[in-house]
Amino acid sequence: MENTDHRALLNQGEENELEVFGYRTHGCWRALCIVGSILSLGFLLLLFYWKPEWDVWANCVPCALEEADTVLLRTTDEFKQCCKKKVKWLYLSKLSNPLTEKSKHPIIADENSIINRAIMRPELKVRYIRVQKIKYVWLSSEKEFQKVGALEDTNSCSNIYSKFGGGLTHEEQDIRREICGSNAIEVEVTPIWKLLFKEVLNPFYILQGASLALWLSQGYTEFSIAIIAITVLSIILTTFDLRRQSVKLHKLVQANNSIKVNMCRKDGECVELESQYLVPGDIIVLTGNRLFLPCDTILLSGACVVNEGTLTGEGIPVFKIPLPRVDNAIPWKMHTGEDYKKHILFCGTEVIQIKPSGHGPVKAVVLRTGFNTAKGDMVRSILYPKPVSFQLYKDVFRFILCLLGLALFGLIYAVIVFKMQGESVREIIVKALILCTVAVSPTLPAALALAVMYANIRLKRKGILCISPQRINVCGRLNLLCFDKTGTLTEDGLDLWGVIPSAGDGYADSEQHSHSVCSDPWTASLMFSTGQM
């Protein structure tokens, strides 16, 4: 966390670390941007859509995060991607809850929780932003945004048992649900019009539209119509594929949002309710029925056998044991060390068998809900994939720059030649622009999109599913594929079948394993490393 009031870090030290900058909307600048958008026929809005940081810089002035109504988020990796988010307010005073009437007292039983520190008194309001499906609340004391929707890792084992072992009250559940949100991994099906709109606003297609308008005005009708047909087909196929992926992902996660669970409150009442109403700190009771867990939980009593294949790919069931009941102030993850996962029942995994203890039924406390869970992280990685830098992309960018340089040289040469020939200014401009559009072909994005789409169709025929078609171009440059040991698909363990020795620029015939096969030191070391000698 930086000491400056204008800048802070979200998810510090994590893979998805973000810089957050505070801005306040300036009325005069905002009015000027509206006028500029009207005069430019919407082109200024298009620039702001492509570059959200320009939108923030043009409409807002920097300020402390505490006073900001808009924040600019920027990734800390090499790509420095930016996005704009509005700061929102949540008012707890609208809840008819006895706890909200005691504004001077802790509303949440856990006084040190992020939820309790996020509530501003005496107004009883919460300031927050939502980034990639995760809610971050503002903590005035720390001057930073913190993720909400999970129990704090600072809780010790004894704290978890004492604060949450008996469950929550009905009133506290309502407040936690209002601030954390529902326990649901909701993936909206993107409307077709929105997908089309986003696809058409691609800078390449905007450039292509301007080029086609220029060609049509000069009578290149047949060529322009052919390019228009290819472009429309490319946009339709891309939109159809994105829509289908959106529907599949929606159906995949929807079933997990309406699971019936048994929940116990602090007064001892146990009720059956839908899992979307669970909040961090709730106590759920696991019965003998098979159950796909709707949230991440910490096992408090009894033991479980869980199938985590949906998350890890391992087909072998995992045995889970309760969190140790020890009396110390060490955070529970530090106390349990690297084996802390053996106490956690992850969202999306299946409870195959339970083993109640002598103290009662199998109970677990809700640790994380919604997109904060392990399954939620997996879904978010699909919705918001991290960009990857490949040498191929850099080479393509250099190639386009070379074409632009060639087009610039041709533009200068054409202007000089046409001027010497006595052409009018209008003719010089039109012919020079045509030369530029020919140098950097506007059909390039449509051709690439169709090629990737056709390759994706061929892969599907072979039973290979691709969630990121943009990676197909990179796959064409691979000459070596490495796989991990068996176990994910078959069994734990690795047996050496044989070796394929190298011979010059290729490979010799395979040699099936036997103890006498030690033709060279590399073969011998391979057999030794796998325990076959």
LINKADA-V750415 format. One line per field, one symbol per residue. phi: phi as a letter, one per 30 degrees, with the letter a starting at -180 (. if undefined). psi: psi as a letter, one per 20 degrees, with the letter a starting at -180 (. if undefined). burial: b if it has 24 or more other C-alpha atoms within 12 Angstrom, else e. Layout:
phi=???
psi=???
burial=???
//
This chain:
phi=.dddddbabcheicdcdbcbccbbdcedddddddddddddhiddddddddbdddedddcbbdadedcdcbbccbdcdddhdcacbddcbbcdddddbedddcddcedceddcddddddddcddhbbcabbbhiccbcdcddchacbdbkaddddddeddddddbdcjcddddddddddddjddbcccdddddddddddddddeddddddddddddddcjdddddddddddddddddddddddddddddddddcdddcbddbccccddjdcbcbdddcdbejdcccccdddbdddadbcdcbibbcbccddcciddddcccbdddcbcacdedddddidcdddcccddjdcddbbbdcdckddbbcdcbbhdddddddddddddbdddbccdddddddddddddddddddddddddddddddidddddddddddddddddcdddedddddddddddddddddciccbcbedddedddcdbbccbdddkdcbbdkbcddlbbddbicbbdddcddadcdbdadddddddddcicb
psi=pqiqhhqrpqlpirhlpqppppqpppgghgghhgghhghjkihhhgghghnhhhgghhirqqrqhhiqiqqpppqjaihlqqqpqpprqpoiiipmphhiimhiqphqhnhjqhghhiopqjhlqpprqpoljpppqpohhilrpqpqjqqqiiprghggghhihjaqrhghggghhhghrqmpnpoqopqhhhggghghjphghghgghghhgghhjjmgggghghgggggggggggggghgghggghghhihhiilppqppprhjippqprqhijqqpiqpqppaiqppopirpqpphqarqpqokhhghipipqppqqqpqnqnrjpqhhhgibikhiiipoqpirpogqqnqrijarpqqppgqrciirghhhghhhghmqpqpoqhghhhgghghhghhgghgghggggggghhhikqrhghggghghghghhgnpiighgggghggghhhghhhhjjopoinhhihhhhiipjpppqarrghherpqopogaqnqqncjbqaqqoqpriinmhrhggghghhhjkj.
burial=eeeeebbbbbbeeeebebbbbbbbbeeeeeeebeeeeeeeeeeebbbbeeebbebbbbbbbbbbbbebbbbbbbbeeeeeebbbbbbebbebbeeeeebbeeeeebbbbbeebbbbbbbbeeebbbbbbbbbbbbbbbbbeebbbbbbbbbbbebbbebbbebbbbbbbbbbbbbbbbbbbbbbbbbeebeeeebbeebbbeebbbbbbebbbbbeeeeeeeebeebbebbbebbbbbbebbeebbeebbeebbebbbbbbbbbbbeeeeeeebbbbbbbbbbbbbbeeebbbbbbbbbbbbbbbbbbbeeeeeeeebbbbbbbeeeeeeebbebeeeeebbbbbbbbbbbbbbbbeeeebbbbbbbbbbbbbbbbbbbbeebeeeeeeeeeeeeeeeeeeeeeeebeebbeebbeeeeeeeeeeeebebbbbbbbbbbbbbbbbbbbbbebbebbeeeeeeeeebbbbbebbeeeeeeeeeeeeeeeeeeeeeebeebeeeeeeeeeeeeeeeeebeeeeebbebbeeeeee
//
